[in-house]
Amino acid sequence: MAATGGGQPPEFLLTHPAHGSRIEALQDAMEEADATYRATTPADCAG
């Protein structure tokens, strides 16, 4: 469908999320991941 200029098919027909949905989900997940990262004490690997 995209090759004919019609854009992407409806998201429910795709095997992966649509670009906009995927980007939005990743951005939402990054906020939580960043908060977790900042709240974690770094590991002491000096031995």
BAKE-26162 format. One record per residue: x, y, z of N, C-alpha, C, O, CB in turn; residue in three letters; residue number from 1. Coordinates in steps of 0.02 Angstrom, whole numbers. Glycine has a CB too. Example, Ala and Ser with C-alpha at 12.3 -4.5 7.8 and 13.67 -1.06 7.14 Angstrom:
<recs>
660|-284|390|615|-225|390|660|-165|390|712|-166|423|565|-224|452|ALA|1
642|-112|354|684|-53|357|645|2|394|670|57|402|704|-30|286|SER|2
</recs>
This chain:
<recs>
40|-60|0|0|0|0|42|63|0|27|112|-34|-46|0|59|MET|1
97|61|39|140|120|42|170|136|-26|180|195|-43|195|110|93|ALA|2
185|84|-65|215|95|-130|168|130|-179|190|163|-225|238|29|-160|ALA|3
103|123|-168|55|154|-212|38|225|-191|-4|258|-222|-8|113|-215|THR|4
72|250|-139|60|318|-117|4|325|-67|-15|380|-49|45|361|-175|GLY|5
-24|268|-43|-78|271|5|-56|275|77|-98|273|122|-122|213|-5|GLY|6
9|279|89|34|281|158|34|211|187|31|162|150|-9|328|201|GLY|7
36|206|252|37|141|285|-34|114|294|-81|153|299|72|147|354|GLN|8
-40|48|295|-106|19|309|-125|32|381|-83|53|420|-107|-57|294|PRO|9
-187|19|400|-207|28|470|-162|-12|517|-140|-67|499|-281|8|480|PRO|10
-150|15|576|-103|-16|622|-122|-88|640|-77|-129|649|-99|26|686|GLU|11
-186|-103|644|-206|-171|663|-187|-223|610|-188|-283|625|-281|-173|676|PHE|12
-170|-201|550|-149|-247|497|-73|-257|496|-48|-300|460|-173|-223|430|LEU|13
-36|-218|534|36|-220|534|62|-272|584|29|-288|632|65|-151|550|LEU|14
122|-297|571|154|-343|618|194|-305|671|214|-334|721|199|-392|581|THR|15
205|-240|659|240|-197|707|198|-134|715|157|-118|672|313|-180|682|HIS|16
207|-98|771|169|-37|780|184|15|725|238|15|696|183|-6|850|PRO|17
136|57|712|147|111|664|202|157|691|215|158|751|81|152|652|ALA|18
235|193|646|291|235|666|273|282|724|310|286|773|315|276|606|HIS|19
218|317|718|198|365|770|186|331|837|207|357|889|136|402|749|GLY|20
152|274|836|139|238|898|203|211|929|212|214|990|91|180|885|SER|21
248|186|887|311|159|912|353|214|943|381|205|997|349|124|855|ARG|22
358|271|910|397|327|936|368|352|1002|405|364|1050|400|385|885|ILE|23
302|358|1005|270|381|1067|281|332|1124|295|353|1180|194|391|1055|GLU|24
276|268|1111|287|217|1162|359|218|1187|372|212|1246|269|147|1136|ALA|25
406|226|1140|477|230|1160|491|292|1202|529|288|1250|521|229|1098|LEU|26
462|347|1183|473|409|1222|444|402|1292|475|423|1341|441|469|1187|GLN|27
385|372|1298|355|360|1364|398|313|1405|408|325|1465|284|332|1357|ASP|28
423|261|1374|465|213|1410|531|245|1431|558|229|1484|479|151|1366|ALA|29
558|290|1390|621|323|1407|615|366|1469|662|370|1508|645|365|1348|MET|30
558|398|1478|548|439|1538|554|396|1601|587|416|1649|479|475|1536|GLU|31
522|338|1600|525|293|1658|595|264|1665|621|259|1721|473|236|1650|GLU|32
627|245|1610|694|216|1613|744|267|1639|788|251|1679|715|191|1544|ALA|33
738|329|1617|783|382|1639|775|395|1714|825|403|1750|771|447|1600|ASP|34
713|396|1738|701|406|1810|731|349|1850|760|360|1903|625|412|1824|ALA|35
723|287|1826|752|229|1860|828|233|1860|860|219|1911|728|163|1827|THR|36
857|251|1804|929|257|1798|957|309|1847|1007|297|1880|949|276|1726|TYR|37
924|366|1851|948|420|1894|939|403|1968|976|429|2010|911|484|1878|ARG|38
891|360|1985|879|342|2055|922|284|2079|921|267|2138|806|324|2064|ALA|39
959|253|2033|999|194|2050|1070|214|2069|1100|258|2038|1000|146|1991|THR|40
1096|182|2120|1165|193|2140|1211|154|2094|1199|94|2083|1177|173|2215|THR|41
1263|185|2068|1308|149|2023|1342|90|2058|1355|93|2118|1361|196|1996|PRO|42
1356|38|2021|1389|-21|2049|1463|-5|2061|1494|34|2024|1382|-82|2001|ALA|43
1490|-35|2113|1560|-27|2128|1597|-86|2098|1598|-141|2126|1573|-22|2206|ASP|44
1627|-76|2041|1661|-130|2004|1737|-129|2016|1774|-163|1981|1646|-124|1929|CYS|45
1759|-90|2065|1830|-84|2077|1859|-148|2106|1918|-162|2100|1844|-26|2124|ALA|46
1816|-188|2138|1836|-253|2162|1864|-251|2229|1883|-303|2256|1884|-284|2119|GLY|47
</recs>
